[in-house]
Amino acid sequence: MENKTTKPIIIAGLCVIERDDVVFSTAERIAAVGHNLGVDIIFKASFDKANRTSIHSYRGVGIERGLELLGEVKRRYGMRITTDIHEAWQAERVASVADIIQIPAFLCRQTDLIVAAAHSGCIVNIKKAQFLSGRDMRHPYLKAIESGAREVWLTERGNMYGYNDLVVDLRNIFDMHAFAPTVIMDCTHSLQRPGAGDGCTAGRSEFIAPIALAAKAFGANGYFFEVHPTPNEAMCDKDNTLELDRLEETLRPLL
């Protein structure tokens, strides 16, 4: 029998939806990378960042305009779409555009949120909380499955072991695979330094490529990257964002 290698899931996009031109130019370049590498890249961007460090931080364009822009990305470039929800009522609205609904790490134990995402008909991607182990994610996973989700992914994004820093315990990937077929490595959020930027989150973007390769060794099925044409100008998570020009070279060893 012929052995067929399954290509990994790749998710890439902006931390938060910014100007229209930034959204479309970023999506166009991501689509081109996918074409060059022969892989379908899922486009990600948040219409609202509800857990920013400061009340003065930019949150996004809101659900109405956000879904309009994400829908236009889907139409122009033929990419699947993922975005996150923070309240249960958003699931049905988001499902009109998105193919994958993302549950934020801080909210991965919120039963009503997971149930609503499961009822949407979308794939549900649940990010592992910074305060949970990989084994603990069995319960959010089962909440989604038992609520009727057709497919559930889990995403590793680091653990908090002290103040202002995250550490990735790659054993979590192995542990989550014990009950979840699909485990994604968030190669950018896992390098955050929460609250370390005097009112914003800092990070260590120089470790993005190595953490992705380490996750591959532990059996990750996919990889998540926040990218930006000019990370220093990004309106969210600039210190742990991958420069868009480096996306293709970062993906090649993973494929």
C-alpha positions in Angstrom: 0.0 0.0 0.0 1.3 3.5 -0.9 2.3 5.6 2.1 0.9 9.1 1.9 2.3 11.9 4.1 -0.3 14.2 5.5 0.7 17.8 5.3 0.7 19.7 8.6 -2.0 22.3 9.3 -0.6 25.8 9.0 -2.4 28.8 10.5 -1.0 32.3 9.9 -2.2 35.8 10.0 -2.5 39.0 12.0 -2.9 39.1 15.8 -5.7 41.7 15.3 -7.4 43.1 12.3 -5.8 46.5 11.5 -6.3 48.7 8.4 -7.9 47.1 5.4 -4.8 47.4 3.3 -2.7 45.6 5.9 -5.3 42.8 6.1 -5.5 42.3 2.4 -1.8 42.7 1.6 -0.9 40.2 4.4 -3.5 37.7 3.2 -2.3 38.0 -0.4 1.3 37.3 0.6 0.4 34.4 2.9 -1.6 32.9 0.1 1.4 33.2 -2.2 3.6 31.4 0.3 1.1 28.6 0.5 1.1 28.4 -3.3 4.9 28.3 -3.4 5.0 25.5 -0.8 2.0 23.5 -2.0 0.1 23.9 1.3 -3.2 25.5 2.1 -2.6 28.1 4.8 -5.5 29.0 7.1 -5.8 32.8 7.5 -6.2 34.1 11.1 -7.0 37.5 12.4 -9.0 38.6 15.5 -11.9 41.1 15.2 -11.6 41.9 18.9 -8.8 41.3 21.4 -10.7 41.2 24.6 -7.8 40.4 26.9 -5.4 43.2 26.2 -3.1 44.2 29.1 -4.2 47.8 29.2 -7.6 49.4 28.6 -5.8 51.8 26.3 -4.6 49.0 24.0 -6.0 48.6 20.5 -8.7 45.9 20.5 -9.7 45.7 16.8 -12.6 46.7 14.5 -15.4 44.7 16.1 -17.4 41.8 14.9 -19.4 43.5 12.1 -16.5 45.0 10.2 -14.2 42.1 11.2 -16.4 39.5 9.6 -16.8 41.6 6.5 -13.0 41.8 6.0 -12.5 38.1 6.8 -15.2 37.2 4.3 -13.5 39.3 1.7 -10.2 37.6 2.4 -11.9 34.3 1.8 -13.5 35.4 -1.4 -10.3 37.0 -2.9 -7.7 34.4 -1.9 -9.7 31.2 -1.4 -8.3 30.7 2.1 -10.0 29.0 5.0 -10.6 31.4 7.9 -10.2 31.2 11.6 -10.9 33.7 14.3 -11.6 33.7 18.0 -14.7 34.3 20.0 -15.1 35.5 23.6 -18.8 35.2 24.1 -21.2 32.4 23.3 -23.5 34.5 21.1 -20.7 35.2 18.7 -20.3 31.6 17.6 -23.3 31.5 15.2 -22.3 34.9 13.7 -18.7 33.9 13.2 -19.7 30.5 11.7 -21.2 32.4 8.7 -17.6 33.2 7.6 -15.1 31.1 9.6 -14.2 27.5 9.0 -12.5 27.1 12.4 -13.6 28.8 15.6 -10.8 29.4 18.1 -11.4 29.3 21.8 -8.9 31.6 23.6 -6.6 30.0 26.2 -7.9 32.1 29.1 -11.5 30.9 28.2 -10.9 27.2 27.5 -12.9 26.1 30.6 -15.9 28.3 29.7 -18.6 25.6 29.1 -21.1 27.8 27.4 -18.5 29.1 25.0 -17.3 25.7 24.0 -20.8 24.3 23.6 -21.8 27.2 21.4 -18.7 26.7 19.2 -19.5 23.0 19.0 -23.0 23.8 17.8 -21.8 26.1 15.1 -20.8 23.4 12.7 -17.2 24.7 12.5 -14.1 22.9 13.5 -13.3 24.0 17.1 -9.7 24.8 18.0 -9.3 25.1 21.8 -6.1 26.8 23.0 -4.6 25.3 26.2 -4.7 27.7 29.1 -1.4 28.8 30.5 -2.5 27.4 33.9 -3.4 23.9 32.6 -1.3 20.8 31.7 -1.8 18.9 28.5 -3.6 16.2 30.3 -6.1 18.7 31.8 -7.2 19.6 28.3 -9.1 16.3 28.1 -12.0 17.9 29.7 -12.4 20.9 27.4 -11.9 18.5 24.5 -14.7 16.2 25.7 -17.0 19.2 26.3 -16.7 20.0 22.6 -17.0 16.4 21.4 -19.9 15.6 23.6 -21.7 18.8 22.5 -21.6 17.7 18.9 -18.4 19.3 17.4 -17.5 17.5 14.2 -13.8 18.0 14.7 -11.8 19.4 17.6 -8.2 20.6 17.6 -6.1 21.5 20.6 -3.3 24.1 20.6 -0.3 24.3 22.9 0.8 27.9 23.8 3.0 27.6 26.8 2.6 27.6 30.6 3.1 30.3 33.2 5.7 29.2 35.8 6.4 32.7 37.2 5.9 36.4 36.6 6.0 37.9 33.1 7.1 34.8 31.2 5.9 31.6 29.6 7.7 28.3 29.2 6.8 25.6 26.7 6.6 22.1 28.1 6.7 20.1 24.9 5.5 17.0 26.7 2.0 18.6 26.6 1.9 17.9 22.8 2.5 14.2 23.5 0.0 14.2 26.4 -2.8 15.9 24.4 -2.2 13.4 21.5 -3.3 10.6 23.9 -6.9 11.7 23.4 -6.9 14.4 20.6 -5.9 13.4 17.1 -4.9 17.0 16.1 -2.5 19.1 18.2 -1.3 22.5 17.0 1.8 24.4 18.2 1.2 28.1 18.6 4.8 29.2 17.8 4.3 32.9 18.6 1.9 33.2 21.5 4.0 30.6 23.4 6.9 33.1 23.3 5.0 35.9 25.0 6.2 37.7 28.1 2.8 38.7 29.5 2.6 42.2 31.0 6.4 42.6 30.7 6.2 45.6 28.4 5.0 48.2 30.8 1.3 48.0 29.9 1.7 45.6 27.0 2.9 42.1 26.4 6.6 41.6 25.4 8.0 38.5 23.8 11.0 36.6 22.3 10.4 36.3 18.5 13.9 35.0 17.9 12.7 31.6 19.2 9.8 31.2 16.7 11.6 28.9 14.3 13.3 26.7 16.9 10.1 26.2 18.9 8.3 25.1 15.7 11.0 22.5 15.0 11.0 21.3 18.6 7.2 20.9 18.3 7.6 18.9 15.1 9.9 16.5 17.0 7.2 16.0 19.6 4.6 15.1 16.9 2.6 18.4 16.4 0.1 18.1 13.5 0.2 21.8 12.8 1.7 25.2 13.5 0.2 28.6 14.3 2.1 31.9 13.5 1.1 35.5 14.0 2.8 37.4 11.2 3.0 41.0 10.2 4.8 42.9 7.3 6.5 45.2 9.9 6.3 43.6 13.3 7.5 46.8 15.1 4.4 48.5 13.8 2.0 45.8 14.7 -0.9 46.9 16.9 -0.8 43.8 19.1 1.9 41.3 20.1 4.7 42.9 18.1 7.5 41.4 20.2 6.4 37.8 19.5 5.3 38.2 15.9 7.1 36.7 12.9 8.1 39.0 10.1 6.0 38.1 7.1 9.0 38.0 4.8 10.4 35.1 7.0 7.2 33.0 6.8 8.3 30.8 3.9 11.7 30.0 5.2 10.3 29.2 8.6 7.7 26.8 7.1 10.0 24.9 4.7 11.7 22.7 7.4 8.2 21.9 8.9 6.9 20.5 5.5 
